[in-house]
Amino acid sequence: MRMIATMLALSALAGAARAEALPLGLWARGDGVADVRIEKCGAALCAVNTAIRDTSGGEAVGHRLVMRVRPDGAGRLTGTADDPQRGRSYAIDIRFGADRMTTRGCILGVLCKSVSWTRIR
């Protein structure tokens, strides 16, 4: 019985450690235009717009970016991001800590944009 309890506790701790290794939660974009919620969506991560303060760029609440990423060192994820609203795919690099995050998306490896984020408490 003790062994089973120990295995369950270790499994729960490992799951918690993996969850902390992802930038899940609410984030505010550095330019003040958008807030997003990053959550798991199947095997991917999704960034869902929760607030948009300037809709002139075509962004709307509820728009979703689907990110298929893998760890690439501590606090770093790399992979691809699909934007179904615009019909585009990007290479994406995410660097994050407890309260700050930077995302860098590139089309064709040369047209790149970096965005800074702050965790919303």
N, C-alpha and C positions, 0 to 999 in steps of 0.2 A: 504493500500500500504506500509506504514512504517513497519508494522508487517511482511509482506512478505519479504521486503528488509532486515530487521533485522534477520529473520530466515535464509535467504540465506547467509548472512555474517557470522553468527554463525556456520552454516554448513561448510562453507569454512574454517573457523578458526579451527574447530574440525578436519577436514581432514588434514590440515597442521600439527597440533599437532601430529596426528597419524603417519604421514610420518616421522616426526623428531624422533619418538620413534623407528625407524628402522635404521639399519646401511647401508642405501642405498648409493651408490656412488662407487668411485674408491679407492682401497686399495692395498698397497704394502706389500707383505709377509716379515716378519722379516729377513729371511735368504737371501733375495734379489733375489730369484729364480723366483718368480711369482708376477704378478699384476692381480687383479680380479675386475670385476664390479659386485656389488651386486644390484640386481633389483628385482622388483616384477615379478612373473611369475604365473599368476592365483592367487590362494589362498596361494601359497608358495613364498619363496624367492629363487632366483637363483644366484649362484656365478659363473660367466663366466670368464674363463682365457682370459685376454687381452694381456698378454706378458709372455713368458716363456724363461728364459735365459739358462736353462740346461734341455734338453729334455731326459736325461738318465733315469729319473724316470718314463717315460711313459706319462708325461703331455704334452699337446699341446694347442696352442691357440684355443679357441672355446669350449674346454671341459667345461662341466657344472656340478655343484653340486646343486641338488634340495633339499632345506631345508624346511621342514614342522615344523615350530616353533611357539611357543606362548610366550607371555610375562611372565616372572617369576621374577618380581620386576623391579625397575628402571634400565635401561641399561643392562638388561639381558633377553635372549631368550633361551628356551630349546625345544628340540624335536628330530626329526630324520633328517638325511641327506642321500640322495640316490646318489650314484656315478654310473651312467649308463655306463660309460666307463670301469669301473672295475667290474661291477656287484656286488657292495657291498653297504650295508646300515650301518649307524653308529648312535649311540646316540650322540647328539651334544648339547653343551652348549656354548653360545656366550655372552661375556661381552663386552660392548662397551661404549665409550664416544664420544665426538666430533671428536677427532683426533686419538684415539687409540682403538684397539680391540684385544681381545684374544678369540680364538676358541679352544675348546677341544672336540675331537671326540673319541669315544670308540667303540670297537667291543667286544661283549660278556661282556661288563661291566668291563673288566679287562685290555684289550690291549688299552691303551689310549695315545693320543699325543696332546700336546698343541702347538698352533702356535700364534705368535704375529703379529699384523698388524698395519700399519700406514696409515692414510688417505692421499691420493694423492690430492694435491691442483690443 
